[in-house]
Amino acid sequence: WSEWLSKDGVVVVEWGDKFPQLLPAYTIHMLFEPYTETGRRLIIQGKDNQNIPRVQEIILCWPL
């Protein structure tokens, strides 16, 4: 696990909420939840101030 987290890039973890103690403080959480019958809402959360530029970049790159 530590080897994956020490590399540059993005590590995507499904069901990360099952083991939050293993996730670093700078983790960005992305939650997809039903919004309409065919649509989903994306909620992006980060607890560390260093996440602000990363979250902004995700929002700007997301197709509308």
PDB file of N, CA, C, O and CB in Angstrom:
ATOM      1  N   TRP A   1       0.811  -1.174   0.000  1.00  0.00           N
ATOM      2  CA  TRP A   1       0.000   0.000   0.000  1.00  0.00           C
ATOM      3  C   TRP A   1       0.866   1.254   0.000  1.00  0.00           C
ATOM      4  O   TRP A   1       0.627   2.172  -0.785  1.00  0.00           O
ATOM      5  CB  TRP A   1      -0.929  -0.011   1.185  1.00  0.00           C
ATOM      6  N   SER A   2       1.853   1.299   0.859  1.00  0.00           N
ATOM      7  CA  SER A   2       2.711   2.490   0.950  1.00  0.00           C
ATOM      8  C   SER A   2       3.477   2.708  -0.352  1.00  0.00           C
ATOM      9  O   SER A   2       3.762   3.851  -0.710  1.00  0.00           O
ATOM     10  CB  SER A   2       3.698   2.357   2.130  1.00  0.00           C
ATOM     11  N   GLU A   3       3.815   1.642  -1.063  1.00  0.00           N
ATOM     12  CA  GLU A   3       4.507   1.781  -2.346  1.00  0.00           C
ATOM     13  C   GLU A   3       3.613   2.503  -3.360  1.00  0.00           C
ATOM     14  O   GLU A   3       4.081   3.383  -4.083  1.00  0.00           O
ATOM     15  CB  GLU A   3       4.927   0.392  -2.889  1.00  0.00           C
ATOM     16  N   TRP A   4       2.352   2.138  -3.414  1.00  0.00           N
ATOM     17  CA  TRP A   4       1.412   2.797  -4.322  1.00  0.00           C
ATOM     18  C   TRP A   4       1.263   4.270  -3.974  1.00  0.00           C
ATOM     19  O   TRP A   4       1.242   5.115  -4.869  1.00  0.00           O
ATOM     20  CB  TRP A   4       0.046   2.106  -4.276  1.00  0.00           C
ATOM     21  N   LEU A   5       1.158   4.591  -2.692  1.00  0.00           N
ATOM     22  CA  LEU A   5       0.943   5.968  -2.271  1.00  0.00           C
ATOM     23  C   LEU A   5       2.183   6.833  -2.427  1.00  0.00           C
ATOM     24  O   LEU A   5       2.071   8.058  -2.478  1.00  0.00           O
ATOM     25  CB  LEU A   5       0.488   5.997  -0.844  1.00  0.00           C
ATOM     26  N   SER A   6       3.347   6.236  -2.505  1.00  0.00           N
ATOM     27  CA  SER A   6       4.582   7.013  -2.604  1.00  0.00           C
ATOM     28  C   SER A   6       4.919   7.399  -4.041  1.00  0.00           C
ATOM     29  O   SER A   6       5.849   8.176  -4.257  1.00  0.00           O
ATOM     30  CB  SER A   6       5.730   6.232  -2.009  1.00  0.00           C
ATOM     31  N   LYS A   7       4.196   6.883  -5.023  1.00  0.00           N
ATOM     32  CA  LYS A   7       4.473   7.185  -6.429  1.00  0.00           C
ATOM     33  C   LYS A   7       3.718   8.432  -6.870  1.00  0.00           C
ATOM     34  O   LYS A   7       2.712   8.813  -6.271  1.00  0.00           O
ATOM     35  CB  LYS A   7       4.096   5.992  -7.324  1.00  0.00           C
ATOM     36  N   ASP A   8       4.226   9.062  -7.935  1.00  0.00           N
ATOM     37  CA  ASP A   8       3.517  10.187  -8.534  1.00  0.00           C
ATOM     38  C   ASP A   8       2.293   9.664  -9.262  1.00  0.00           C
ATOM     39  O   ASP A   8       2.286   8.541  -9.767  1.00  0.00           O
ATOM     40  CB  ASP A   8       4.435  10.983  -9.499  1.00  0.00           C
ATOM     41  N   GLY A   9       1.276  10.478  -9.308  1.00  0.00           N
ATOM     42  CA  GLY A   9       0.081  10.100 -10.041  1.00  0.00           C
ATOM     43  C   GLY A   9      -1.119   9.985  -9.141  1.00  0.00           C
ATOM     44  O   GLY A   9      -1.158  10.545  -8.046  1.00  0.00           O
ATOM     45  N   VAL A  10      -2.097   9.250  -9.621  1.00  0.00           N
ATOM     46  CA  VAL A  10      -3.376   9.109  -8.936  1.00  0.00           C
ATOM     47  C   VAL A  10      -3.586   7.651  -8.556  1.00  0.00           C
ATOM     48  O   VAL A  10      -3.344   6.753  -9.362  1.00  0.00           O
ATOM     49  CB  VAL A  10      -4.539   9.619  -9.821  1.00  0.00           C
ATOM     50  N   VAL A  11      -4.026   7.423  -7.356  1.00  0.00           N
ATOM     51  CA  VAL A  11      -4.409   6.096  -6.902  1.00  0.00           C
ATOM     52  C   VAL A  11      -5.910   6.139  -6.636  1.00  0.00           C
ATOM     53  O   VAL A  11      -6.379   6.915  -5.803  1.00  0.00           O
ATOM     54  CB  VAL A  11      -3.598   5.656  -5.617  1.00  0.00           C
ATOM     55  N   VAL A  12      -6.656   5.305  -7.346  1.00  0.00           N
ATOM     56  CA  VAL A  12      -8.107   5.254  -7.169  1.00  0.00           C
ATOM     57  C   VAL A  12      -8.433   4.028  -6.328  1.00  0.00           C
ATOM     58  O   VAL A  12      -8.003   2.916  -6.636  1.00  0.00           O
ATOM     59  CB  VAL A  12      -8.856   5.211  -8.551  1.00  0.00           C
ATOM     60  N   VAL A  13      -9.198   4.245  -5.263  1.00  0.00           N
ATOM     61  CA  VAL A  13      -9.547   3.164  -4.348  1.00  0.00           C
ATOM     62  C   VAL A  13     -11.060   3.082  -4.246  1.00  0.00           C
ATOM     63  O   VAL A  13     -11.717   4.019  -3.792  1.00  0.00           O
ATOM     64  CB  VAL A  13      -8.906   3.382  -2.947  1.00  0.00           C
ATOM     65  N   GLU A  14     -11.602   1.960  -4.670  1.00  0.00           N
ATOM     66  CA  GLU A  14     -13.036   1.751  -4.508  1.00  0.00           C
ATOM     67  C   GLU A  14     -13.288   1.267  -3.091  1.00  0.00           C
ATOM     68  O   GLU A  14     -12.538   0.438  -2.574  1.00  0.00           O
ATOM     69  CB  GLU A  14     -13.589   0.734  -5.557  1.00  0.00           C
ATOM     70  N   TRP A  15     -14.320   1.770  -2.470  1.00  0.00           N
ATOM     71  CA  TRP A  15     -14.706   1.414  -1.106  1.00  0.00           C
ATOM     72  C   TRP A  15     -13.655   1.837  -0.079  1.00  0.00           C
ATOM     73  O   TRP A  15     -13.459   1.164   0.932  1.00  0.00           O
ATOM     74  CB  TRP A  15     -14.943  -0.083  -1.009  1.00  0.00           C
ATOM     75  N   GLY A  16     -12.989   2.947  -0.345  1.00  0.00           N
ATOM     76  CA  GLY A  16     -11.978   3.456   0.577  1.00  0.00           C
ATOM     77  C   GLY A  16     -12.533   3.799   1.945  1.00  0.00           C
ATOM     78  O   GLY A  16     -11.796   3.828   2.931  1.00  0.00           O
ATOM     79  N   ASP A  17     -13.840   4.061   2.008  1.00  0.00           N
ATOM     80  CA  ASP A  17     -14.454   4.373   3.306  1.00  0.00           C
ATOM     81  C   ASP A  17     -14.467   3.171   4.234  1.00  0.00           C
ATOM     82  O   ASP A  17     -14.766   3.310   5.420  1.00  0.00           O
ATOM     83  CB  ASP A  17     -15.875   4.878   3.109  1.00  0.00           C
ATOM     84  N   LYS A  18     -14.147   1.995   3.715  1.00  0.00           N
ATOM     85  CA  LYS A  18     -14.102   0.786   4.553  1.00  0.00           C
ATOM     86  C   LYS A  18     -12.823   0.712   5.386  1.00  0.00           C
ATOM     87  O   LYS A  18     -12.759  -0.024   6.371  1.00  0.00           O
ATOM     88  CB  LYS A  18     -14.217  -0.463   3.681  1.00  0.00           C
ATOM     89  N   PHE A  19     -11.803   1.480   4.986  1.00  0.00           N
ATOM     90  CA  PHE A  19     -10.536   1.478   5.737  1.00  0.00           C
ATOM     91  C   PHE A  19      -9.927   2.880   5.738  1.00  0.00           C
ATOM     92  O   PHE A  19      -8.827   3.075   5.219  1.00  0.00           O
ATOM     93  CB  PHE A  19      -9.533   0.452   5.126  1.00  0.00           C
ATOM     94  N   PRO A  20     -10.630   3.856   6.316  1.00  0.00           N
ATOM     95  CA  PRO A  20     -10.150   5.241   6.282  1.00  0.00           C
ATOM     96  C   PRO A  20      -8.802   5.462   6.962  1.00  0.00           C
ATOM     97  O   PRO A  20      -8.090   6.408   6.625  1.00  0.00           O
ATOM     98  CB  PRO A  20     -11.160   6.125   6.923  1.00  0.00           C
ATOM     99  N   GLN A  21      -8.451   4.617   7.896  1.00  0.00           N
ATOM    100  CA  GLN A  21      -7.180   4.778   8.600  1.00  0.00           C
ATOM    101  C   GLN A  21      -5.978   4.572   7.673  1.00  0.00           C
ATOM    102  O   GLN A  21      -4.865   4.966   8.020  1.00  0.00           O
ATOM    103  CB  GLN A  21      -7.106   3.800   9.765  1.00  0.00           C
ATOM    104  N   LEU A  22      -6.182   3.969   6.514  1.00  0.00           N
ATOM    105  CA  LEU A  22      -5.083   3.744   5.577  1.00  0.00           C
ATOM    106  C   LEU A  22      -4.933   4.876   4.564  1.00  0.00           C
ATOM    107  O   LEU A  22      -3.946   4.921   3.830  1.00  0.00           O
ATOM    108  CB  LEU A  22      -5.292   2.437   4.848  1.00  0.00           C
ATOM    109  N   LEU A  23      -5.894   5.783   4.517  1.00  0.00           N
ATOM    110  CA  LEU A  23      -5.866   6.866   3.533  1.00  0.00           C
ATOM    111  C   LEU A  23      -5.160   8.087   4.112  1.00  0.00           C
ATOM    112  O   LEU A  23      -5.414   8.462   5.257  1.00  0.00           O
ATOM    113  CB  LEU A  23      -7.297   7.235   3.085  1.00  0.00           C
ATOM    114  N   PRO A  24      -4.275   8.713   3.334  1.00  0.00           N
ATOM    115  CA  PRO A  24      -3.565   9.891   3.838  1.00  0.00           C
ATOM    116  C   PRO A  24      -4.500  11.089   3.989  1.00  0.00           C
ATOM    117  O   PRO A  24      -5.592  11.107   3.422  1.00  0.00           O
ATOM    118  CB  PRO A  24      -2.408  10.250   2.905  1.00  0.00           C
ATOM    119  N   ALA A  25      -4.068  12.082   4.751  1.00  0.00           N
ATOM    120  CA  ALA A  25      -4.887  13.268   5.025  1.00  0.00           C
ATOM    121  C   ALA A  25      -5.229  14.027   3.747  1.00  0.00           C
ATOM    122  O   ALA A  25      -6.270  14.681   3.679  1.00  0.00           O
ATOM    123  CB  ALA A  25      -4.162  14.195   5.997  1.00  0.00           C
ATOM    124  N   TYR A  26      -4.375  13.949   2.742  1.00  0.00           N
ATOM    125  CA  TYR A  26      -4.603  14.689   1.499  1.00  0.00           C
ATOM    126  C   TYR A  26      -5.513  13.958   0.516  1.00  0.00           C
ATOM    127  O   TYR A  26      -5.621  14.367  -0.640  1.00  0.00           O
ATOM    128  CB  TYR A  26      -3.286  14.977   0.835  1.00  0.00           C
ATOM    129  N   THR A  27      -6.160  12.896   0.949  1.00  0.00           N
ATOM    130  CA  THR A  27      -7.056  12.129   0.094  1.00  0.00           C
ATOM    131  C   THR A  27      -8.210  12.992  -0.402  1.00  0.00           C
ATOM    132  O   THR A  27      -8.784  13.772   0.358  1.00  0.00           O
ATOM    133  CB  THR A  27      -7.593  10.912   0.842  1.00  0.00           C
ATOM    134  N   ILE A  28      -8.544  12.848  -1.675  1.00  0.00           N
ATOM    135  CA  ILE A  28      -9.716  13.490  -2.261  1.00  0.00           C
ATOM    136  C   ILE A  28     -10.765  12.403  -2.432  1.00  0.00           C
ATOM    137  O   ILE A  28     -10.526  11.393  -3.093  1.00  0.00           O
ATOM    138  CB  ILE A  28      -9.380  14.200  -3.635  1.00  0.00           C
ATOM    139  N   HIS A  29     -11.919  12.617  -1.836  1.00  0.00           N
ATOM    140  CA  HIS A  29     -13.010  11.653  -1.913  1.00  0.00           C
ATOM    141  C   HIS A  29     -13.964  12.061  -3.025  1.00  0.00           C
ATOM    142  O   HIS A  29     -14.344  13.228  -3.125  1.00  0.00           O
ATOM    143  CB  HIS A  29     -13.757  11.548  -0.560  1.00  0.00           C
ATOM    144  N   MET A  30     -14.350  11.104  -3.861  1.00  0.00           N
ATOM    145  CA  MET A  30     -15.314  11.346  -4.934  1.00  0.00           C
ATOM    146  C   MET A  30     -16.471  10.374  -4.737  1.00  0.00           C
ATOM    147  O   MET A  30     -16.293   9.157  -4.771  1.00  0.00           O
ATOM    148  CB  MET A  30     -14.656  11.176  -6.359  1.00  0.00           C
ATOM    149  N   LEU A  31     -17.636  10.926  -4.535  1.00  0.00           N
ATOM    150  CA  LEU A  31     -18.823  10.122  -4.278  1.00  0.00           C
ATOM    151  C   LEU A  31     -19.817  10.318  -5.418  1.00  0.00           C
ATOM    152  O   LEU A  31     -20.222  11.445  -5.706  1.00  0.00           O
ATOM    153  CB  LEU A  31     -19.466  10.498  -2.914  1.00  0.00           C
ATOM    154  N   PHE A  32     -20.207   9.232  -6.062  1.00  0.00           N
ATOM    155  CA  PHE A  32     -21.228   9.269  -7.099  1.00  0.00           C
ATOM    156  C   PHE A  32     -22.527   8.805  -6.461  1.00  0.00           C
ATOM    157  O   PHE A  32     -22.593   7.716  -5.891  1.00  0.00           O
ATOM    158  CB  PHE A  32     -20.838   8.377  -8.337  1.00  0.00           C
ATOM    159  N   GLU A  33     -23.550   9.626  -6.557  1.00  0.00           N
ATOM    160  CA  GLU A  33     -24.833   9.233  -5.978  1.00  0.00           C
ATOM    161  C   GLU A  33     -25.941   9.478  -7.002  1.00  0.00           C
ATOM    162  O   GLU A  33     -25.830  10.378  -7.835  1.00  0.00           O
ATOM    163  CB  GLU A  33     -25.114  10.017  -4.659  1.00  0.00           C
ATOM    164  N   PRO A  34     -27.001   8.684  -6.941  1.00  0.00           N
ATOM    165  CA  PRO A  34     -28.114   8.874  -7.884  1.00  0.00           C
ATOM    166  C   PRO A  34     -28.695  10.283  -7.744  1.00  0.00           C
ATOM    167  O   PRO A  34     -28.904  10.770  -6.633  1.00  0.00           O
ATOM    168  CB  PRO A  34     -29.221   7.810  -7.647  1.00  0.00           C
ATOM    169  N   TYR A  35     -28.953  10.928  -8.879  1.00  0.00           N
ATOM    170  CA  TYR A  35     -29.530  12.268  -8.888  1.00  0.00           C
ATOM    171  C   TYR A  35     -30.899  12.249  -9.575  1.00  0.00           C
ATOM    172  O   TYR A  35     -31.869  12.833  -9.092  1.00  0.00           O
ATOM    173  CB  TYR A  35     -28.581  13.264  -9.596  1.00  0.00           C
ATOM    174  N   THR A  36     -30.940  11.571 -10.694  1.00  0.00           N
ATOM    175  CA  THR A  36     -32.196  11.335 -11.399  1.00  0.00           C
ATOM    176  C   THR A  36     -32.208   9.870 -11.786  1.00  0.00           C
ATOM    177  O   THR A  36     -31.304   9.113 -11.431  1.00  0.00           O
ATOM    178  CB  THR A  36     -32.354  12.273 -12.661  1.00  0.00           C
ATOM    179  N   GLU A  37     -33.215   9.486 -12.500  1.00  0.00           N
ATOM    180  CA  GLU A  37     -33.314   8.070 -12.898  1.00  0.00           C
ATOM    181  C   GLU A  37     -32.130   7.637 -13.759  1.00  0.00           C
ATOM    182  O   GLU A  37     -31.701   6.485 -13.698  1.00  0.00           O
ATOM    183  CB  GLU A  37     -34.622   7.824 -13.662  1.00  0.00           C
ATOM    184  N   THR A  38     -31.608   8.555 -14.553  1.00  0.00           N
ATOM    185  CA  THR A  38     -30.492   8.210 -15.435  1.00  0.00           C
ATOM    186  C   THR A  38     -29.220   9.002 -15.142  1.00  0.00           C
ATOM    187  O   THR A  38     -28.196   8.777 -15.786  1.00  0.00           O
ATOM    188  CB  THR A  38     -30.892   8.430 -16.864  1.00  0.00           C
ATOM    189  N   GLY A  39     -29.268   9.924 -14.180  1.00  0.00           N
ATOM    190  CA  GLY A  39     -28.119  10.769 -13.892  1.00  0.00           C
ATOM    191  C   GLY A  39     -27.535  10.533 -12.516  1.00  0.00           C
ATOM    192  O   GLY A  39     -28.190   9.991 -11.626  1.00  0.00           O
ATOM    193  N   ARG A  40     -26.307  10.945 -12.361  1.00  0.00           N
ATOM    194  CA  ARG A  40     -25.614  10.836 -11.086  1.00  0.00           C
ATOM    195  C   ARG A  40     -25.050  12.191 -10.711  1.00  0.00           C
ATOM    196  O   ARG A  40     -24.729  13.000 -11.582  1.00  0.00           O
ATOM    197  CB  ARG A  40     -24.496   9.773 -11.148  1.00  0.00           C
ATOM    198  N   ARG A  41     -24.929  12.437  -9.430  1.00  0.00           N
ATOM    199  CA  ARG A  41     -24.296  13.642  -8.903  1.00  0.00           C
ATOM    200  C   ARG A  41     -22.918  13.231  -8.396  1.00  0.00           C
ATOM    201  O   ARG A  41     -22.763  12.181  -7.773  1.00  0.00           O
ATOM    202  CB  ARG A  41     -25.164  14.314  -7.759  1.00  0.00           C
ATOM    203  N   LEU A  42     -21.931  14.061  -8.665  1.00  0.00           N
ATOM    204  CA  LEU A  42     -20.573  13.807  -8.193  1.00  0.00           C
ATOM    205  C   LEU A  42     -20.276  14.790  -7.068  1.00  0.00           C
ATOM    206  O   LEU A  42     -20.379  16.004  -7.244  1.00  0.00           O
ATOM    207  CB  LEU A  42     -19.528  13.940  -9.355  1.00  0.00           C
ATOM    208  N   ILE A  43     -19.908  14.255  -5.924  1.00  0.00           N
ATOM    209  CA  ILE A  43     -19.516  15.069  -4.774  1.00  0.00           C
ATOM    210  C   ILE A  43     -18.019  14.867  -4.578  1.00  0.00           C
ATOM    211  O   ILE A  43     -17.544  13.739  -4.445  1.00  0.00           O
ATOM    212  CB  ILE A  43     -20.332  14.682  -3.470  1.00  0.00           C
ATOM    213  N   ILE A  44     -17.279  15.985  -4.562  1.00  0.00           N
ATOM    214  CA  ILE A  44     -15.822  15.940  -4.401  1.00  0.00           C
ATOM    215  C   ILE A  44     -15.489  16.586  -3.066  1.00  0.00           C
ATOM    216  O   ILE A  44     -15.902  17.715  -2.799  1.00  0.00           O
ATOM    217  CB  ILE A  44     -15.079  16.667  -5.589  1.00  0.00           C
ATOM    218  N   GLN A  45     -14.740  15.871  -2.222  1.00  0.00           N
ATOM    219  CA  GLN A  45     -14.397  16.378  -0.904  1.00  0.00           C
ATOM    220  C   GLN A  45     -12.914  16.184  -0.634  1.00  0.00           C
ATOM    221  O   GLN A  45     -12.329  15.164  -1.001  1.00  0.00           O
ATOM    222  CB  GLN A  45     -15.234  15.687   0.176  1.00  0.00           C
ATOM    223  N   GLY A  46     -12.321  17.169   0.007  1.00  0.00           N
ATOM    224  CA  GLY A  46     -10.946  17.079   0.465  1.00  0.00           C
ATOM    225  C   GLY A  46     -10.843  17.737   1.832  1.00  0.00           C
ATOM    226  O   GLY A  46     -11.478  18.764   2.067  1.00  0.00           O
ATOM    227  N   LYS A  47     -10.071  17.178   2.720  1.00  0.00           N
ATOM    228  CA  LYS A  47      -9.961  17.708   4.080  1.00  0.00           C
ATOM    229  C   LYS A  47      -8.712  18.549   4.297  1.00  0.00           C
ATOM    230  O   LYS A  47      -8.558  19.156   5.357  1.00  0.00           O
ATOM    231  CB  LYS A  47      -9.973  16.579   5.068  1.00  0.00           C
ATOM    232  N   ASP A  48      -7.836  18.598   3.335  1.00  0.00           N
ATOM    233  CA  ASP A  48      -6.563  19.277   3.495  1.00  0.00           C
ATOM    234  C   ASP A  48      -6.506  20.454   2.525  1.00  0.00           C
ATOM    235  O   ASP A  48      -6.922  20.312   1.375  1.00  0.00           O
ATOM    236  CB  ASP A  48      -5.377  18.302   3.259  1.00  0.00           C
ATOM    237  N   ASN A  49      -6.006  21.608   2.953  1.00  0.00           N
ATOM    238  CA  ASN A  49      -5.950  22.791   2.089  1.00  0.00           C
ATOM    239  C   ASN A  49      -5.140  22.572   0.819  1.00  0.00           C
ATOM    240  O   ASN A  49      -5.383  23.238  -0.187  1.00  0.00           O
ATOM    241  CB  ASN A  49      -5.370  23.948   2.850  1.00  0.00           C
ATOM    242  N   GLN A  50      -4.182  21.649   0.847  1.00  0.00           N
ATOM    243  CA  GLN A  50      -3.392  21.404  -0.359  1.00  0.00           C
ATOM    244  C   GLN A  50      -4.242  20.752  -1.448  1.00  0.00           C
ATOM    245  O   GLN A  50      -3.813  20.679  -2.599  1.00  0.00           O
ATOM    246  CB  GLN A  50      -2.180  20.517  -0.034  1.00  0.00           C
ATOM    247  N   ASN A  51      -5.441  20.278  -1.104  1.00  0.00           N
ATOM    248  CA  ASN A  51      -6.334  19.676  -2.090  1.00  0.00           C
ATOM    249  C   ASN A  51      -7.066  20.696  -2.944  1.00  0.00           C
ATOM    250  O   ASN A  51      -7.585  20.345  -4.003  1.00  0.00           O
ATOM    251  CB  ASN A  51      -7.330  18.807  -1.401  1.00  0.00           C
ATOM    252  N   ILE A  52      -7.120  21.952  -2.510  1.00  0.00           N
ATOM    253  CA  ILE A  52      -7.926  22.941  -3.227  1.00  0.00           C
ATOM    254  C   ILE A  52      -7.546  23.024  -4.709  1.00  0.00           C
ATOM    255  O   ILE A  52      -8.443  22.942  -5.548  1.00  0.00           O
ATOM    256  CB  ILE A  52      -7.770  24.313  -2.575  1.00  0.00           C
ATOM    257  N   PRO A  53      -6.275  23.181  -5.081  1.00  0.00           N
ATOM    258  CA  PRO A  53      -5.947  23.231  -6.517  1.00  0.00           C
ATOM    259  C   PRO A  53      -6.302  21.928  -7.241  1.00  0.00           C
ATOM    260  O   PRO A  53      -6.723  21.958  -8.397  1.00  0.00           O
ATOM    261  CB  PRO A  53      -4.457  23.528  -6.702  1.00  0.00           C
ATOM    262  N   ARG A  54      -6.137  20.806  -6.581  1.00  0.00           N
ATOM    263  CA  ARG A  54      -6.469  19.523  -7.217  1.00  0.00           C
ATOM    264  C   ARG A  54      -7.963  19.395  -7.465  1.00  0.00           C
ATOM    265  O   ARG A  54      -8.382  18.953  -8.535  1.00  0.00           O
ATOM    266  CB  ARG A  54      -5.987  18.358  -6.352  1.00  0.00           C
ATOM    267  N   VAL A  55      -8.759  19.775  -6.491  1.00  0.00           N
ATOM    268  CA  VAL A  55     -10.212  19.710  -6.648  1.00  0.00           C
ATOM    269  C   VAL A  55     -10.652  20.676  -7.737  1.00  0.00           C
ATOM    270  O   VAL A  55     -11.519  20.334  -8.541  1.00  0.00           O
ATOM    271  CB  VAL A  55     -10.929  20.033  -5.314  1.00  0.00           C
ATOM    272  N   GLN A  56     -10.076  21.881  -7.786  1.00  0.00           N
ATOM    273  CA  GLN A  56     -10.409  22.837  -8.834  1.00  0.00           C
ATOM    274  C   GLN A  56     -10.070  22.272 -10.212  1.00  0.00           C
ATOM    275  O   GLN A  56     -10.828  22.457 -11.165  1.00  0.00           O
ATOM    276  CB  GLN A  56      -9.669  24.162  -8.605  1.00  0.00           C
ATOM    277  N   GLU A  57      -8.944  21.590 -10.318  1.00  0.00           N
ATOM    278  CA  GLU A  57      -8.544  20.998 -11.595  1.00  0.00           C
ATOM    279  C   GLU A  57      -9.521  19.901 -12.016  1.00  0.00           C
ATOM    280  O   GLU A  57      -9.877  19.808 -13.190  1.00  0.00           O
ATOM    281  CB  GLU A  57      -7.118  20.431 -11.500  1.00  0.00           C
ATOM    282  N   ILE A  58      -9.949  19.083 -11.081  1.00  0.00           N
ATOM    283  CA  ILE A  58     -10.931  18.039 -11.393  1.00  0.00           C
ATOM    284  C   ILE A  58     -12.217  18.667 -11.920  1.00  0.00           C
ATOM    285  O   ILE A  58     -12.783  18.206 -12.910  1.00  0.00           O
ATOM    286  CB  ILE A  58     -11.228  17.174 -10.143  1.00  0.00           C
ATOM    287  N   ILE A  59     -12.670  19.722 -11.249  1.00  0.00           N
ATOM    288  CA  ILE A  59     -13.912  20.386 -11.668  1.00  0.00           C
ATOM    289  C   ILE A  59     -13.767  20.976 -13.058  1.00  0.00           C
ATOM    290  O   ILE A  59     -14.669  20.823 -13.881  1.00  0.00           O
ATOM    291  CB  ILE A  59     -14.303  21.486 -10.672  1.00  0.00           C
ATOM    292  N   LEU A  60     -12.653  21.649 -13.346  1.00  0.00           N
ATOM    293  CA  LEU A  60     -12.449  22.277 -14.646  1.00  0.00           C
ATOM    294  C   LEU A  60     -12.336  21.266 -15.774  1.00  0.00           C
ATOM    295  O   LEU A  60     -12.718  21.561 -16.906  1.00  0.00           O
ATOM    296  CB  LEU A  60     -11.216  23.134 -14.614  1.00  0.00           C
ATOM    297  N   CYS A  61     -11.819  20.081 -15.486  1.00  0.00           N
ATOM    298  CA  CYS A  61     -11.627  19.056 -16.519  1.00  0.00           C
ATOM    299  C   CYS A  61     -12.855  18.174 -16.721  1.00  0.00           C
ATOM    300  O   CYS A  61     -12.929  17.425 -17.695  1.00  0.00           O
ATOM    301  CB  CYS A  61     -10.445  18.189 -16.164  1.00  0.00           C
ATOM    302  N   TRP A  62     -13.815  18.261 -15.807  1.00  0.00           N
ATOM    303  CA  TRP A  62     -14.980  17.371 -15.872  1.00  0.00           C
ATOM    304  C   TRP A  62     -15.900  17.805 -17.008  1.00  0.00           C
ATOM    305  O   TRP A  62     -16.279  18.974 -17.078  1.00  0.00           O
ATOM    306  CB  TRP A  62     -15.750  17.368 -14.523  1.00  0.00           C
ATOM    307  N   PRO A  63     -16.266  16.879 -17.901  1.00  0.00           N
ATOM    308  CA  PRO A  63     -17.179  17.258 -18.990  1.00  0.00           C
ATOM    309  C   PRO A  63     -18.585  17.560 -18.462  1.00  0.00           C
ATOM    310  O   PRO A  63     -19.090  16.867 -17.578  1.00  0.00           O
ATOM    311  CB  PRO A  63     -17.245  16.137 -20.044  1.00  0.00           C
ATOM    312  N   LEU A  64     -19.196  18.587 -19.007  1.00  0.00           N
ATOM    313  CA  LEU A  64     -20.547  18.960 -18.604  1.00  0.00           C
ATOM    314  C   LEU A  64     -21.570  18.351 -19.531  1.00  0.00           C
ATOM    315  O   LEU A  64     -22.770  18.557 -19.346  1.00  0.00           O
ATOM    316  CB  LEU A  64     -20.702  20.471 -18.575  1.00  0.00           C
TER     317      LEU A  64
END
